[in-house]
Amino acid sequence: MHSCNNTLYTISYIFMMATENGLQSILDDDTYFVKSFDVFMNRILETDWSPDIIAKLKPKVIQSVNEATGNALKALGVGCGSGYREDFFVSHFQPHFAEVHQCIVEPNKDLINQHKNNVLQNDMKGVIYEWHEEPVEEFIASAKEDEKYHFISAIHCLYHVQNLEEILGFLYDKLQENGILLTMLTSETGLIGRVGSIAPSQYSKLFSPSSRSILDYFRTRGISCEVYDYPIRVDVSGCFDTDPSDEASLLLDFLTHVKDFTKVPTSEMKEEVFATIREMVANSPRSDCTAEAQNTAVIVHKTGCNR
Ligand SMILES: C[S@@+](CC[C@H](N)C(=O)[O-])C[C@H]1O[C@@H](n2cnc3c(N)ncnc32)[C@H](O)[C@@H]1O
């Protein structure tokens, strides 16, 4: 009871401080997050990394299942958003197995509902879905100890976990022998890595803004990883206008993860955000108004020498 009171006190204190400073994370409003994320996705210029990653993963995942149960694949997706990546992976694995179980963990109700609708429309035959509308921390608290997966994906979501080491330890533990874990975050020197680390994380809820921390976690434990970088560019035009459009404002919200960032009073933090974006545009080898970033995929294969 005592610790429960303390937790409630801490949560209300953080909330009070956040609203007092006028800063709120876009993650605090599910619908707003989706609007801001959609703008970001429309502003990205990237080569699609999914075909390259699936070519690397597929043989390993097939081997992992064959060595375990033989014909039933168990997959876990964390922070899946609308789930288009997970559906892409599963559609490639599915023809190789009699059964596919895909467990989805996603706290945003709008995004998980979009995913459920997509699954209905795409009629993913032979795929059995299990839905968890909750953050990964809550999923961990209720997970069965003996539940293991051949393939686990956590794409662009581990920015938001406060206890990254605990989450990575859990995901690794949840791998079947020979199972594969795929994580993706942006690199620390890219646009999102740099701008996303400027607002204090208690407001932005961006706790681990780069792939560096994932690599450090595995390497310090002697667990080898495969690492692949995929360049992306973000069109930041309109962000510097005196009166930015709603669309450009939503992009700034996504880059900082601060809701209504353009309405935040001028401060050192705000100036640093604009200075960083300007510097990145100026350093870009292109003449357009884009800033570069890097998606870094970290793949861990739980083999005999990786325990
Ligand atoms: C940038 S989006 C990425 C979505 C999707 N994986 C993709 O690549 O398109 C981040 C996702 O992480 C989810 N998320 C935020 N906090 C989370 C948490 N604590 N546990 C699991 N997912 C979380 C968000 O709801 C959102 O869907």
The ligand as an SDF file (V2000), in Angstrom:
LIG
                    3D

 27 29  0  0  0  0  0  0  0  0999 V2000
    7.2620    5.1250  -34.1110 C   0  0  0  0  0  0  0  0  0  0  0  0
    5.9430    4.0290  -33.8040 S   0  0  0  0  0  0  0  0  0  0  0  0
    6.4750    2.5880  -34.6940 C   0  0  0  0  0  0  0  0  0  0  0  0
    5.3460    1.6910  -35.0770 C   0  0  0  0  0  0  0  0  0  0  0  0
    5.7190    0.4940  -35.9500 C   0  0  0  0  0  0  0  0  0  0  0  0
    6.5600   -0.4510  -35.2670 N   0  0  0  0  0  0  0  0  0  0  0  0
    6.3710    0.9530  -37.2320 C   0  0  0  0  0  0  0  0  0  0  0  0
    7.5790    0.7160  -37.4140 O   0  0  0  0  0  0  0  0  0  0  0  0
    5.6780    1.5430  -38.0810 O   0  0  0  0  0  0  0  0  0  0  0  0
    6.2390    3.5700  -32.1070 C   0  0  0  0  0  0  0  0  0  0  0  0
    5.2620    2.5700  -31.5760 C   0  0  0  0  0  0  0  0  0  0  0  0
    5.6560    2.1730  -30.2550 O   0  0  0  0  0  0  0  0  0  0  0  0
    4.4830    2.0720  -29.4610 C   0  0  0  0  0  0  0  0  0  0  0  0
    4.8470    2.1690  -28.0380 N   0  0  0  0  0  0  0  0  0  0  0  0
    5.0190    3.2760  -27.2790 C   0  0  0  0  0  0  0  0  0  0  0  0
    5.3290    2.9500  -26.0280 N   0  0  0  0  0  0  0  0  0  0  0  0
    5.3690    1.5930  -25.9760 C   0  0  0  0  0  0  0  0  0  0  0  0
    5.6050    0.6460  -24.9370 C   0  0  0  0  0  0  0  0  0  0  0  0
    5.8970    1.0370  -23.7080 N   0  0  0  0  0  0  0  0  0  0  0  0
    5.5190   -0.6710  -25.2440 N   0  0  0  0  0  0  0  0  0  0  0  0
    5.2480   -1.0650  -26.5120 C   0  0  0  0  0  0  0  0  0  0  0  0
    5.0110   -0.2260  -27.5250 N   0  0  0  0  0  0  0  0  0  0  0  0
    5.0650    1.0920  -27.2670 C   0  0  0  0  0  0  0  0  0  0  0  0
    3.6210    3.2260  -29.9580 C   0  0  0  0  0  0  0  0  0  0  0  0
    2.2740    3.0930  -29.5800 O   0  0  0  0  0  0  0  0  0  0  0  0
    3.8470    3.1230  -31.4520 C   0  0  0  0  0  0  0  0  0  0  0  0
    2.9650    2.2450  -32.0710 O   0  0  0  0  0  0  0  0  0  0  0  0
  1  2  1  0
  2  3  1  0
  2 10  1  0
  3  4  1  0
  4  5  1  0
  5  6  1  0
  5  7  1  0
  7  8  2  0
  7  9  1  0
 10 11  1  0
 11 12  1  0
 11 26  1  0
 12 13  1  0
 13 14  1  0
 13 24  1  0
 14 15  1  0
 14 23  1  0
 15 16  2  0
 16 17  1  0
 17 18  1  0
 17 23  2  0
 18 19  1  0
 18 20  2  0
 20 21  1  0
 21 22  2  0
 22 23  1  0
 24 25  1  0
 24 26  1  0
 26 27  1  0
M  CHG  2   2   1   9  -1
M  END
$$$$
